[in-house]
Amino acid sequence: MTRRYLFVIDRAPYGDWSGREALDMAFSAAAFDQPVALLFTGAGVQWLRDQQQPAAIEQKTVSRNLSAASLFGIEALYADQASLDRFKLAQSEPSLEISTIGSIREVENQFTDVVRL
Amino acid sequence: MPSRNNEGFLKDPMLWSPAVAEQIASESDIALTEAHWEVIHMLRDFYAEHEMAPPAARFFVKAVKQEFGDEKGNSIYLMQLFPGTSAVKVACRIAGLPRPTNCL
């Protein structure tokens, strides 16, 4: 059976390394041609926000890193509508193609492995 | 020559110049041609857009393929241009970019 990986990012960027590690794992899996997608939920939707300016804390812009995801073969970037509303994310990074979803469970059911760091 | 890490990568990509590229390339006995420069500039553009270098050899190939097509977007062509243990590492070093993270 083909395994399909969904990495869930549910914390805001820059506070800790968990999301960055999830992204590295997702890119690594994609490099081995594994089906991979990312799901942003809760404070994790802050990853998608436009106009992030983390240079002051000497970090790279996560949304700009994410904009390479489709080129690398990541199937989809999911975000749930409730979290987008809660964090008032009207404007996401323009280069990101985000699939907005209603039910997290429904998306999770499409994957054999759901990874939360 | 701007300061570099123990693997020869520039610490600050902003301090790169074509002259720096020539010098780093010469350390690996690579004489830069037009074919090298187009890949070097593509990598620098990629870095400017995504704030990262392609994090795996396969992604390097994919990025080149997207820009220049199949004829150049293949590992044999890129390994000939940038010979060494890893074409993407050699190319990033010459392009003045940080060592690709998580480089598989």
Backbone of each chain as ProteinMPNN parsed JSONL, in Angstrom:
{"seq_chain_A": "MTRRYLFVIDRAPYGDWSGREALDMAFSAAAFDQPVALLFTGAGVQWLRDQQQPAAIEQKTVSRNLSAASLFGIEALYADQASLDRFKLAQSEPSLEISTIGSIREVENQFTDVVRL", "coords_chain_A": {"N_chain_A": [[0.844, -1.189, 0.0], [0.529, 2.166, -0.851], [2.04, 4.711, 0.955], [0.874, 7.724, 2.349], [1.636, 10.948, 3.27], [0.734, 13.323, 5.681], [1.632, 16.338, 6.969], [1.116, 18.106, 9.876], [0.877, 21.406, 10.802], [0.584, 23.285, 13.536], [1.327, 25.351, 15.072], [2.433, 28.739, 15.534], [4.878, 30.29, 13.343], [8.436, 30.661, 13.982], [8.499, 30.715, 16.794], [9.274, 28.278, 17.863], [11.141, 25.336, 16.77], [9.599, 23.387, 15.665], [7.776, 23.506, 13.498], [9.439, 24.153, 11.373], [10.993, 21.885, 11.328], [9.066, 20.025, 10.62], [8.536, 20.928, 8.053], [11.022, 20.454, 6.806], [11.037, 17.673, 6.952], [8.856, 17.104, 5.324], [9.753, 18.098, 2.852], [11.899, 16.374, 2.502], [10.609, 13.878, 2.268], [9.202, 14.369, -0.07], [11.329, 14.581, -1.796], [11.97, 11.979, -2.103], [9.957, 11.168, -3.687], [7.59, 10.592, -2.358], [4.084, 10.73, -1.667], [3.0, 13.728, -0.367], [1.541, 16.138, 1.806], [0.754, 19.316, 3.316], [-0.77, 20.526, 6.277], [-2.194, 23.356, 7.617], [-3.207, 24.61, 10.643], [-5.062, 26.022, 13.436], [-2.902, 28.205, 15.252], [-1.016, 27.751, 13.408], [-1.738, 28.678, 10.898], [-0.612, 31.116, 10.663], [1.737, 30.813, 9.351], [1.193, 31.282, 6.727], [0.816, 33.873, 6.245], [1.039, 37.024, 4.588], [3.759, 39.332, 3.944], [5.63, 38.814, 6.002], [8.305, 39.565, 8.203], [10.93, 38.422, 9.176], [13.634, 38.975, 9.272], [14.795, 40.552, 11.169], [15.07, 38.944, 13.376], [16.899, 37.297, 12.457], [15.983, 35.156, 10.856], [14.708, 33.0, 8.236], [12.104, 33.679, 5.879], [9.227, 31.937, 6.419], [6.967, 31.641, 4.799], [7.97, 32.206, 2.323], [9.763, 30.146, 1.951], [7.9, 28.116, 1.819], [6.754, 28.67, -0.611], [8.128, 27.282, -2.461], [7.13, 24.8, -2.411], [5.297, 23.562, -4.247], [6.817, 23.272, -6.552], [8.597, 21.413, -5.592], [7.063, 19.208, -5.454], [5.199, 18.837, -3.457], [1.964, 17.947, -2.651], [-0.283, 19.486, -1.795], [-1.231, 22.464, 0.0], [-2.975, 22.69, 2.758], [-5.46, 24.542, 4.543], [-7.514, 25.178, 7.304], [-10.752, 26.621, 7.297], [-11.916, 27.664, 9.626], [-9.747, 28.26, 11.295], [-8.409, 30.12, 9.716], [-10.259, 32.171, 9.772], [-10.341, 32.683, 12.499], [-7.805, 33.682, 13.025], [-7.872, 35.833, 11.489], [-6.917, 35.862, 8.811], [-6.75, 37.408, 6.156], [-5.168, 38.072, 4.03], [-3.017, 36.134, 2.359], [0.347, 34.997, 1.685], [1.095, 35.887, -1.563], [2.228, 34.135, -3.451], [1.505, 31.621, -2.712], [-0.453, 28.692, -3.106], [-3.291, 27.931, -1.676], [-5.314, 25.412, -0.344], [-8.409, 25.678, 0.855], [-10.145, 24.277, 3.541], [-13.016, 22.658, 5.046], [-13.474, 20.524, 6.801], [-11.204, 19.056, 8.881], [-10.841, 16.407, 9.606], [-11.784, 15.025, 7.363], [-9.806, 15.527, 5.443], [-7.577, 14.435, 6.719], [-8.254, 11.778, 6.605], [-7.562, 11.042, 4.08], [-4.976, 10.332, 4.101], [-2.324, 8.054, 4.933], [-0.507, 8.385, 6.929], [-0.386, 10.646, 9.468], [1.314, 13.328, 10.601], [2.28, 14.946, 13.491], [4.292, 17.247, 14.975]], "CA_chain_A": [[0.0, 0.0, 0.0], [1.28, 3.429, -0.897], [1.828, 5.569, 2.114], [0.667, 9.129, 2.038], [1.996, 11.671, 4.494], [0.217, 14.669, 5.936], [2.299, 16.987, 8.095], [0.224, 19.107, 10.444], [1.575, 22.506, 11.47], [-0.478, 23.928, 14.32], [1.898, 26.413, 15.903], [2.917, 29.881, 14.75], [6.299, 30.166, 13.018], [9.495, 31.435, 14.657], [8.546, 30.539, 18.25], [10.105, 27.091, 18.096], [11.618, 24.753, 15.512], [8.801, 22.217, 15.278], [7.223, 23.667, 12.156], [10.563, 24.09, 10.43], [11.369, 20.474, 11.211], [8.009, 19.373, 9.835], [8.738, 21.32, 6.654], [12.188, 19.705, 6.325], [10.625, 16.281, 6.752], [7.969, 17.065, 4.159], [10.594, 18.244, 1.661], [12.681, 15.144, 2.343], [9.72, 12.836, 1.745], [8.919, 14.711, -1.471], [12.541, 14.289, -2.574], [11.919, 10.542, -2.393], [8.739, 10.913, -4.471], [6.453, 10.142, -1.549], [2.981, 11.689, -1.669], [3.065, 14.54, 0.847], [0.844, 17.426, 1.852], [0.883, 20.028, 4.597], [-2.019, 21.105, 6.775], [-1.999, 24.447, 8.575], [-4.407, 24.786, 11.442], [-4.779, 26.786, 14.648], [-1.951, 29.296, 15.033], [-0.171, 27.379, 12.267], [-2.077, 29.44, 9.682], [0.261, 32.296, 10.593], [2.785, 30.509, 8.372], [0.757, 31.641, 5.377], [0.579, 35.307, 6.198], [1.856, 37.856, 3.698], [4.537, 40.431, 4.539], [6.391, 38.448, 7.201], [9.619, 40.198, 8.158], [11.708, 37.839, 10.269], [15.077, 39.235, 9.142], [15.262, 41.18, 12.407], [15.477, 37.884, 14.31], [17.824, 36.465, 11.685], [15.388, 33.92, 10.354], [14.21, 33.041, 6.872], [10.651, 33.819, 5.837], [8.686, 30.593, 6.189], [6.028, 31.61, 3.674], [8.765, 32.194, 1.088], [10.233, 28.762, 1.844], [6.745, 27.323, 1.406], [6.379, 28.924, -1.996], [8.825, 26.304, -3.311], [6.55, 23.47, -2.155], [4.689, 22.91, -5.41], [7.926, 22.864, -7.418], [9.22, 20.229, -5.002], [6.153, 18.065, -5.554], [4.236, 18.754, -2.353], [0.664, 17.882, -3.335], [-1.225, 20.56, -1.452], [-1.134, 23.173, 1.271], [-4.337, 22.839, 3.253], [-5.684, 25.352, 5.739], [-8.954, 25.097, 7.594], [-11.407, 27.931, 7.255], [-12.168, 28.166, 10.979], [-8.502, 28.867, 11.79], [-8.153, 31.333, 8.917], [-11.16, 33.208, 10.303], [-9.978, 33.013, 13.875], [-6.588, 34.498, 13.017], [-8.141, 36.952, 10.564], [-5.929, 35.801, 7.744], [-7.409, 37.82, 4.918], [-4.169, 38.183, 2.965], [-1.912, 35.195, 2.501], [1.473, 35.203, 0.758], [0.483, 35.753, -2.891], [2.758, 33.037, -4.271], [1.051, 30.33, -2.188], [-1.758, 28.204, -3.518], [-3.792, 27.281, -0.466], [-6.615, 24.762, -0.447], [-9.164, 25.92, 2.084], [-10.971, 23.112, 3.836], [-13.955, 22.799, 6.15], [-13.309, 19.44, 7.763], [-9.841, 18.531, 9.015], [-10.944, 14.946, 9.621], [-11.969, 14.538, 5.994], [-8.502, 15.569, 4.78], [-6.706, 13.453, 7.377], [-8.642, 10.433, 6.172], [-6.974, 10.742, 2.771], [-3.549, 10.025, 4.294], [-2.053, 6.893, 5.794], [0.302, 8.825, 8.059], [-0.595, 12.041, 9.841], [2.452, 13.608, 11.483], [2.241, 16.201, 14.26], [5.507, 17.306, 15.81]], "C_chain_A": [[0.886, 1.249, 0.0], [0.987, 4.26, 0.336], [1.723, 7.014, 1.671], [0.813, 9.93, 3.318], [1.356, 13.054, 4.546], [0.938, 15.223, 7.162], [1.422, 18.139, 8.585], [1.061, 20.155, 11.178], [0.526, 23.329, 12.209], [0.077, 24.961, 15.304], [2.441, 27.531, 15.013], [4.41, 29.708, 14.448], [7.171, 30.979, 13.971], [9.57, 31.247, 16.173], [9.363, 29.327, 18.645], [10.423, 26.465, 16.735], [10.704, 23.662, 14.974], [8.268, 22.338, 13.845], [8.292, 23.571, 11.088], [10.995, 22.636, 10.231], [10.333, 19.694, 10.415], [8.195, 19.681, 8.347], [9.929, 20.566, 6.047], [11.825, 18.25, 6.047], [9.753, 16.15, 5.515], [8.775, 17.181, 2.864], [11.408, 16.965, 1.418], [11.833, 14.027, 1.755], [9.422, 13.099, 0.27], [10.124, 14.411, -2.356], [12.628, 12.808, -2.92], [10.611, 10.161, -3.085], [7.583, 10.347, -3.656], [5.331, 11.181, -1.642], [2.926, 12.42, -0.321], [2.181, 15.77, 0.705], [1.057, 18.035, 3.224], [-0.482, 20.582, 4.982], [-1.691, 22.155, 7.829], [-3.297, 24.669, 9.32], [-4.045, 25.506, 12.736], [-3.835, 27.936, 14.321], [-1.009, 28.991, 13.872], [-0.509, 28.153, 11.003], [-1.237, 30.716, 9.564], [1.446, 32.078, 9.648], [2.476, 31.118, 7.009], [0.646, 33.143, 5.179], [1.558, 36.023, 5.271], [2.676, 38.851, 4.529], [5.214, 40.066, 5.868], [7.781, 39.08, 7.088], [10.517, 39.687, 9.288], [13.208, 38.125, 10.2], [15.636, 39.797, 10.449], [15.661, 40.136, 13.459], [16.342, 36.847, 13.581], [17.241, 35.116, 11.306], [14.91, 34.129, 8.92], [12.688, 33.052, 6.899], [9.996, 32.485, 5.488], [7.731, 30.549, 5.003], [6.773, 31.603, 2.342], [9.363, 30.808, 0.867], [9.104, 27.883, 1.287], [6.406, 27.501, -0.062], [7.132, 28.01, -2.963], [8.145, 24.938, -3.261], [5.998, 22.801, -3.411], [5.768, 22.462, -6.388], [8.556, 21.561, -6.909], [8.284, 19.019, -4.995], [5.263, 17.855, -4.35], [2.84, 18.895, -2.969], [-0.213, 19.095, -3.054], [-0.827, 21.211, -0.144], [-2.578, 23.408, 1.724], [-4.359, 23.808, 4.431], [-7.175, 25.309, 6.031], [-9.543, 26.487, 7.806], [-11.584, 28.518, 8.656], [-10.92, 28.852, 11.534], [-8.171, 30.148, 11.03], [-9.008, 32.483, 9.438], [-10.688, 33.67, 11.676], [-8.751, 33.924, 13.916], [-6.678, 35.628, 11.983], [-7.109, 37.02, 9.442], [-6.603, 36.127, 6.414], [-6.415, 37.727, 3.762], [-3.064, 37.159, 3.206], [-0.816, 35.574, 1.507], [0.969, 34.91, -0.661], [0.989, 34.55, -3.688], [2.306, 31.664, -3.769], [-0.326, 29.972, -2.727], [-2.319, 27.371, -2.37], [-5.166, 26.672, -0.728], [-7.332, 24.918, 0.885], [-10.13, 24.766, 2.326], [-11.918, 23.407, 5.001], [-13.655, 21.775, 7.229], [-11.878, 18.901, 7.763], [-9.859, 17.007, 8.935], [-11.024, 14.37, 8.213], [-10.627, 14.501, 5.247], [-7.582, 14.515, 5.388], [-7.0, 12.035, 6.905], [-8.054, 10.052, 4.819], [-5.501, 10.325, 2.886], [-3.371, 8.817, 5.211], [-1.309, 7.32, 7.052], [0.088, 10.312, 8.306], [0.435, 12.376, 10.914], [2.275, 14.961, 12.152], [3.476, 16.236, 15.127], [5.218, 18.078, 17.09]], "O_chain_A": [[1.853, 1.353, 0.754], [-0.168, 4.477, 0.704], [2.398, 7.455, 0.741], [0.184, 9.621, 4.33], [1.427, 13.836, 3.598], [0.865, 14.653, 8.251], [1.04, 19.022, 7.818], [1.851, 19.826, 12.063], [-0.313, 23.986, 11.593], [-0.606, 25.386, 16.236], [2.856, 27.289, 13.879], [5.124, 29.055, 15.208], [6.689, 31.871, 14.67], [10.586, 31.58, 16.782], [10.067, 29.35, 19.654], [10.033, 26.986, 15.69], [10.997, 23.07, 13.936], [8.309, 21.375, 13.079], [8.078, 22.982, 10.028], [11.319, 22.215, 9.121], [10.677, 18.809, 9.631], [8.032, 18.808, 7.495], [9.855, 20.096, 4.912], [12.246, 17.67, 5.046], [9.893, 15.198, 4.747], [8.521, 16.46, 1.899], [11.581, 16.533, 0.278], [12.274, 13.312, 0.854], [9.393, 12.172, -0.54], [9.971, 14.035, -3.518], [13.272, 12.423, -3.896], [10.204, 9.0, -3.076], [6.696, 9.695, -4.205], [5.602, 12.38, -1.69], [2.817, 11.791, 0.732], [2.084, 16.365, -0.368], [1.482, 17.365, 4.165], [-1.246, 21.044, 4.134], [-0.998, 21.876, 8.808], [-4.349, 24.886, 8.719], [-2.871, 25.594, 13.096], [-3.94, 28.563, 13.267], [-0.288, 29.874, 13.406], [0.337, 28.28, 10.118], [-1.163, 31.32, 8.494], [2.078, 33.035, 9.201], [3.382, 31.431, 6.236], [0.408, 33.618, 4.069], [2.736, 35.674, 5.185], [2.327, 39.165, 5.666], [5.352, 40.913, 6.751], [8.362, 39.124, 6.004], [10.825, 40.416, 10.231], [13.975, 37.574, 10.99], [16.792, 39.555, 10.798], [16.488, 40.411, 14.327], [16.494, 35.706, 14.017], [17.897, 34.079, 11.413], [14.733, 35.255, 8.455], [12.063, 32.512, 7.811], [10.187, 31.963, 4.389], [7.677, 29.553, 4.282], [6.28, 31.064, 1.351], [9.461, 30.345, -0.27], [9.316, 27.037, 0.418], [5.841, 26.605, -0.691], [6.813, 27.967, -4.151], [8.536, 24.022, -3.984], [6.208, 21.606, -3.619], [5.655, 21.394, -6.989], [8.991, 20.72, -7.696], [8.677, 17.931, -4.575], [4.632, 16.805, -4.225], [2.57, 19.839, -3.711], [-0.813, 19.661, -3.967], [-0.178, 20.601, 0.706], [-3.302, 24.218, 1.145], [-3.41, 23.885, 5.21], [-7.999, 25.393, 5.12], [-8.932, 27.378, 8.396], [-11.422, 29.722, 8.853], [-11.018, 29.902, 12.168], [-7.715, 31.131, 11.614], [-8.548, 33.621, 9.534], [-10.64, 34.863, 11.975], [-8.672, 34.829, 14.746], [-5.685, 36.279, 11.658], [-6.519, 38.064, 9.164], [-6.975, 35.234, 5.652], [-6.781, 37.348, 2.649], [-2.273, 37.297, 4.139], [-1.037, 36.377, 0.601], [0.474, 33.816, -0.931], [0.257, 34.005, -4.514], [2.686, 30.645, -4.346], [-1.23, 30.805, -2.798], [-1.875, 26.249, -2.127], [-6.061, 27.328, -1.261], [-6.918, 24.365, 1.903], [-10.843, 24.338, 1.418], [-11.659, 24.282, 5.827], [-13.587, 22.102, 8.414], [-11.408, 18.359, 6.763], [-9.011, 16.395, 8.287], [-10.405, 13.349, 7.914], [-10.35, 13.556, 4.509], [-6.893, 13.791, 4.669], [-6.101, 11.199, 6.819], [-8.047, 8.878, 4.45], [-4.862, 10.005, 1.884], [-4.156, 8.59, 6.132], [-1.453, 6.705, 8.108], [0.358, 11.136, 7.433], [0.433, 11.789, 11.996], [2.137, 15.987, 11.486], [3.684, 15.336, 15.94], [6.107, 18.24, 17.927]]}, "seq_chain_B": "MPSRNNEGFLKDPMLWSPAVAEQIASESDIALTEAHWEVIHMLRDFYAEHEMAPPAARFFVKAVKQEFGDEKGNSIYLMQLFPGTSAVKVACRIAGLPRPTNCL", "coords_chain_B": {"N_chain_B": [[38.241, 38.422, -0.608], [35.161, 37.569, 0.834], [34.132, 36.531, 4.188], [34.092, 33.027, 4.963], [32.59, 29.777, 5.618], [33.661, 26.658, 7.219], [33.35, 24.871, 5.167], [33.679, 26.307, 2.946], [31.594, 27.905, 2.117], [30.055, 31.07, 1.529], [29.522, 33.342, 4.22], [27.789, 35.444, 4.162], [25.452, 35.902, 1.751], [25.03, 38.285, 0.412], [27.443, 39.441, -0.026], [28.523, 38.408, -2.23], [30.083, 38.322, -5.468], [30.611, 38.341, -9.038], [33.375, 38.055, -9.337], [34.117, 36.853, -6.954], [32.827, 34.427, -7.323], [34.291, 33.377, -9.486], [36.722, 32.951, -8.237], [36.124, 31.079, -6.175], [35.248, 28.982, -7.758], [37.578, 28.348, -9.12], [39.049, 27.104, -7.201], [38.01, 24.589, -7.249], [38.906, 23.776, -9.641], [37.263, 24.634, -11.733], [36.429, 26.303, -14.625], [34.546, 29.048, -15.245], [31.871, 29.18, -17.502], [29.481, 30.446, -19.944], [27.405, 28.621, -19.678], [27.675, 27.824, -17.025], [27.201, 30.263, -15.715], [24.499, 30.848, -16.227], [23.175, 28.983, -14.695], [24.14, 29.609, -12.164], [23.092, 32.211, -11.814], [20.397, 31.566, -11.912], [20.183, 30.042, -9.572], [20.735, 31.989, -7.645], [18.572, 33.699, -8.066], [16.535, 31.939, -7.34], [17.091, 31.636, -4.661], [16.661, 34.243, -3.78], [13.942, 34.424, -4.146], [12.798, 32.297, -2.662], [14.164, 32.198, -0.308], [15.851, 30.152, 0.352], [18.186, 27.601, -0.588], [17.829, 25.058, -3.138], [16.888, 22.197, -1.375], [17.785, 19.617, -1.894], [19.448, 17.351, -4.121], [17.759, 16.473, -6.149], [15.831, 18.451, -6.221], [17.254, 20.599, -7.076], [17.78, 19.814, -9.702], [15.127, 19.791, -10.619], [14.447, 22.501, -10.39], [16.185, 23.673, -12.213], [15.304, 22.412, -14.5], [12.723, 23.43, -14.722], [13.305, 26.041, -15.354], [15.051, 25.971, -17.599], [14.42, 23.761, -19.154], [14.368, 20.244, -20.293], [16.823, 19.554, -21.436], [18.845, 20.777, -20.018], [17.999, 20.461, -17.472], [18.859, 18.069, -16.026], [20.556, 15.484, -14.199], [23.03, 14.609, -15.115], [24.038, 16.547, -16.874], [24.274, 18.675, -15.041], [26.059, 17.662, -13.191], [28.298, 17.493, -14.761], [28.819, 20.172, -15.217], [29.248, 21.08, -12.623], [31.291, 19.463, -11.112], [31.929, 17.084, -8.489], [31.29, 15.934, -5.122], [28.624, 16.592, -4.779], [26.542, 18.159, -6.967], [24.797, 20.272, -6.456], [25.707, 21.333, -4.085], [28.277, 22.213, -4.793], [27.583, 24.071, -6.756], [26.056, 25.905, -5.27], [27.979, 26.83, -3.518], [29.677, 28.212, -5.257], [27.849, 30.071, -6.167], [27.572, 31.637, -4.009], [25.771, 31.099, -2.028], [24.23, 29.927, 1.073], [25.166, 26.74, 2.457], [23.155, 24.155, 1.188], [20.436, 23.324, 3.219], [19.757, 20.29, 4.914], [20.594, 18.664, 2.888], [20.161, 16.166, 0.697]], "CA_chain_B": [[37.269, 37.313, -0.438], [34.371, 37.683, 2.073], [34.403, 35.408, 5.087], [33.44, 31.768, 4.547], [32.589, 28.76, 6.676], [34.705, 25.642, 7.068], [33.167, 24.142, 3.912], [33.933, 27.214, 1.833], [30.403, 28.677, 1.737], [30.034, 32.447, 2.026], [28.652, 33.535, 5.381], [26.759, 36.411, 3.781], [25.251, 35.84, 0.292], [25.021, 39.633, -0.158], [28.812, 39.87, -0.329], [28.944, 37.702, -3.431], [30.238, 39.042, -6.736], [31.136, 37.409, -10.045], [34.801, 37.796, -9.097], [34.149, 35.859, -5.877], [32.445, 33.154, -7.945], [35.44, 32.895, -10.263], [37.771, 32.48, -7.33], [35.682, 29.836, -5.523], [35.223, 27.936, -8.793], [38.94, 27.945, -9.477], [39.517, 26.168, -6.164], [37.572, 23.253, -7.666], [39.348, 23.637, -11.027], [36.161, 24.873, -12.668], [36.485, 27.584, -15.329], [33.136, 29.37, -15.463], [31.431, 29.515, -18.861], [28.099, 30.936, -20.015], [26.533, 27.558, -19.166], [27.715, 27.904, -15.558], [26.623, 31.507, -15.212], [23.034, 30.866, -16.24], [22.719, 28.201, -13.541], [24.48, 30.39, -10.965], [22.111, 33.288, -11.659], [19.122, 30.942, -11.58], [20.223, 29.685, -8.144], [20.636, 33.221, -6.844], [17.172, 34.131, -8.157], [15.756, 30.99, -6.54], [17.331, 31.978, -3.256], [16.0, 35.524, -3.497], [12.495, 34.218, -4.102], [12.364, 31.307, -1.667], [15.011, 32.328, 0.881], [16.553, 28.901, 0.615], [18.693, 26.921, -1.775], [17.129, 23.773, -3.278], [17.424, 21.392, -0.282], [18.167, 18.263, -2.295], [19.94, 17.304, -5.5], [16.624, 16.33, -7.065], [15.132, 19.727, -6.336], [18.135, 21.409, -7.914], [17.488, 19.394, -11.07], [13.775, 20.252, -10.95], [14.436, 23.956, -10.549], [16.86, 23.963, -13.485], [14.422, 21.938, -15.565], [11.617, 24.384, -14.873], [13.814, 27.279, -15.957], [15.751, 25.812, -18.881], [13.962, 22.589, -19.898], [14.951, 18.922, -20.045], [18.191, 19.429, -21.944], [19.756, 21.199, -18.951], [17.464, 20.022, -16.185], [19.124, 16.656, -15.732], [21.67, 15.436, -13.257], [24.323, 14.408, -15.789], [24.484, 17.87, -17.332], [24.66, 19.516, -13.903], [27.278, 17.093, -12.584], [29.432, 17.854, -15.619], [29.13, 21.584, -14.983], [29.689, 21.291, -11.243], [31.745, 18.15, -10.639], [32.24, 16.981, -7.066], [30.413, 14.957, -4.476], [27.238, 16.999, -4.944], [26.518, 19.3, -7.886], [24.078, 21.414, -5.888], [26.584, 21.96, -3.089], [29.338, 22.923, -5.514], [26.973, 25.224, -7.427], [25.685, 26.891, -4.243], [29.204, 27.438, -3.003], [30.122, 29.191, -6.262], [26.819, 31.126, -6.265], [27.63, 32.445, -2.803], [24.617, 30.81, -1.175], [24.555, 29.043, 2.186], [25.092, 25.312, 2.178], [21.754, 23.737, 1.219], [20.113, 22.614, 4.457], [19.043, 19.043, 4.722], [20.946, 18.29, 1.527], [20.16, 14.706, 0.604]], "C_chain_B": [[36.519, 37.501, 0.889], [34.542, 36.438, 2.938], [33.515, 34.206, 4.742], [33.461, 30.779, 5.697], [33.612, 27.664, 6.361], [34.538, 24.786, 5.801], [33.288, 25.058, 2.693], [32.723, 28.009, 1.369], [30.485, 30.086, 2.318], [29.118, 32.544, 3.241], [27.527, 34.51, 5.049], [26.597, 36.434, 2.26], [25.29, 37.213, -0.373], [26.421, 40.081, -0.574], [29.382, 39.174, -1.567], [29.158, 38.668, -4.599], [30.734, 38.02, -7.757], [32.616, 37.082, -9.821], [34.979, 36.755, -7.989], [33.832, 34.478, -6.443], [33.613, 32.538, -8.704], [36.483, 32.261, -9.34], [37.381, 31.162, -6.647], [35.695, 28.689, -6.533], [36.621, 27.428, -9.095], [39.527, 26.989, -8.439], [39.117, 24.727, -6.496], [37.963, 22.977, -9.117], [38.209, 23.744, -12.026], [36.361, 26.254, -13.28], [35.062, 27.925, -15.752], [32.865, 29.805, -16.898], [30.003, 30.052, -18.786], [27.132, 29.906, -19.422], [26.515, 27.551, -17.638], [26.945, 29.125, -15.055], [25.103, 31.47, -15.196], [22.486, 30.054, -15.065], [22.995, 28.961, -12.241], [23.446, 31.501, -10.75], [20.729, 32.736, -11.333], [19.066, 30.599, -10.09], [20.084, 30.924, -7.26], [19.218, 33.789, -6.896], [16.274, 33.244, -7.302], [15.88, 31.342, -5.061], [16.623, 33.286, -2.878], [14.492, 35.332, -3.352], [12.066, 33.358, -2.916], [13.163, 31.348, -0.366], [15.633, 31.007, 1.314], [17.128, 28.4, -0.705], [17.897, 25.626, -1.93], [17.716, 22.76, -2.294], [17.744, 19.942, -0.642], [18.592, 18.308, -3.752], [18.769, 17.257, -6.493], [15.899, 17.645, -7.275], [15.946, 20.726, -7.153], [17.83, 21.106, -9.383], [16.114, 19.917, -11.499], [13.729, 21.745, -11.216], [15.091, 24.347, -11.873], [15.966, 23.558, -14.652], [13.286, 22.926, -15.801], [12.065, 25.64, -15.618], [14.319, 27.059, -17.387], [15.343, 24.566, -19.674], [14.789, 21.337, -19.635], [16.437, 18.82, -20.402], [19.214, 19.791, -20.852], [19.281, 20.721, -17.582], [17.616, 18.528, -15.999], [20.436, 16.542, -14.986], [23.02, 15.268, -13.952], [24.898, 15.742, -16.25], [25.012, 18.694, -16.166], [25.909, 18.982, -13.208], [28.5, 17.395, -13.44], [29.834, 19.316, -15.408], [29.781, 21.801, -13.621], [30.153, 19.968, -10.64], [32.134, 18.198, -9.164], [31.27, 16.0, -6.44], [28.945, 15.309, -4.687], [27.19, 18.265, -5.795], [25.855, 20.514, -7.234], [24.929, 22.11, -4.83], [27.672, 22.785, -3.763], [28.768, 24.2, -6.143], [26.601, 26.302, -6.413], [26.916, 27.59, -3.677], [29.684, 28.534, -3.963], [29.147, 30.365, -6.353], [26.754, 31.973, -5.002], [26.471, 32.221, -1.852], [25.032, 29.933, -0.003], [24.499, 27.584, 1.728], [23.624, 24.908, 2.223], [21.484, 22.957, 2.508], [19.536, 21.27, 4.089], [19.381, 18.414, 3.376], [21.096, 16.778, 1.412], [21.086, 14.245, -0.516]], "O_chain_B": [[37.144, 37.584, 1.947], [35.039, 35.413, 2.471], [32.374, 34.345, 4.302], [34.247, 30.918, 6.635], [34.332, 27.737, 5.365], [35.457, 24.069, 5.405], [33.035, 24.645, 1.561], [32.789, 28.707, 0.358], [30.926, 30.276, 3.452], [28.066, 31.906, 3.286], [26.432, 34.406, 5.601], [27.478, 36.918, 1.549], [25.549, 37.315, -1.572], [26.566, 40.997, -1.384], [30.556, 39.329, -1.903], [28.493, 39.699, -4.698], [31.221, 36.954, -7.382], [33.054, 35.963, -10.086], [35.857, 35.895, -8.06], [34.476, 33.488, -6.095], [33.89, 31.345, -8.587], [37.039, 31.199, -9.621], [38.194, 30.243, -6.55], [36.098, 27.571, -6.213], [36.829, 26.232, -9.301], [40.39, 26.169, -8.754], [39.781, 23.774, -6.088], [37.429, 22.066, -9.749], [38.185, 23.041, -13.037], [36.452, 27.253, -12.566], [34.442, 27.19, -16.521], [33.542, 30.682, -17.435], [29.397, 30.106, -17.715], [26.165, 30.265, -18.75], [25.476, 27.306, -17.025], [26.156, 29.043, -14.114], [24.477, 31.99, -14.273], [21.448, 30.401, -14.502], [22.171, 28.952, -11.326], [22.979, 31.706, -9.63], [19.974, 33.346, -10.576], [18.055, 30.827, -9.425], [19.389, 30.894, -6.245], [18.716, 34.3, -5.895], [15.368, 33.73, -6.625], [14.899, 31.341, -4.318], [16.06, 33.408, -1.79], [13.847, 35.993, -2.538], [11.079, 33.665, -2.247], [12.863, 30.608, 0.572], [15.903, 30.785, 2.494], [16.633, 28.723, -1.785], [17.339, 25.136, -0.948], [18.913, 22.478, -2.354], [17.953, 19.124, 0.253], [18.165, 19.172, -4.518], [18.793, 17.913, -7.534], [15.41, 17.927, -8.369], [15.39, 21.587, -7.836], [17.647, 22.012, -10.195], [15.958, 20.425, -12.61], [13.063, 22.203, -12.144], [14.612, 25.241, -12.57], [15.877, 24.262, -15.658], [12.934, 23.219, -16.944], [11.314, 26.222, -16.401], [14.045, 27.864, -18.277], [15.871, 24.338, -20.762], [15.759, 21.351, -18.876], [17.2, 18.101, -19.757], [20.291, 19.201, -20.77], [20.075, 20.594, -16.65], [16.632, 17.807, -15.835], [21.317, 17.391, -15.119], [24.041, 15.728, -13.442], [26.077, 16.033, -16.048], [26.058, 19.335, -16.272], [26.719, 19.754, -12.697], [29.608, 17.537, -12.921], [31.017, 19.658, -15.419], [30.72, 22.583, -13.474], [29.491, 19.416, -9.762], [32.605, 19.219, -8.662], [30.52, 15.319, -7.139], [28.104, 14.413, -4.766], [27.719, 19.306, -5.408], [26.293, 21.647, -7.433], [24.879, 23.332, -4.693], [27.955, 23.911, -3.355], [29.38, 25.266, -6.075], [26.808, 27.488, -6.669], [26.893, 28.788, -3.395], [30.046, 29.632, -3.541], [29.552, 31.505, -6.585], [25.972, 32.921, -4.929], [26.211, 33.043, -0.974], [26.065, 29.266, -0.064], [23.858, 27.256, 0.73], [22.913, 25.259, 3.165], [22.226, 22.034, 2.844], [18.89, 21.133, 3.05], [18.556, 17.712, 2.789], [22.03, 16.188, 1.955], [21.22, 13.044, -0.751]]}, "name": "protein", "num_of_chains": 2, "seq": "MTRRYLFVIDRAPYGDWSGREALDMAFSAAAFDQPVALLFTGAGVQWLRDQQQPAAIEQKTVSRNLSAASLFGIEALYADQASLDRFKLAQSEPSLEISTIGSIREVENQFTDVVRLMPSRNNEGFLKDPMLWSPAVAEQIASESDIALTEAHWEVIHMLRDFYAEHEMAPPAARFFVKAVKQEFGDEKGNSIYLMQLFPGTSAVKVACRIAGLPRPTNCL"}
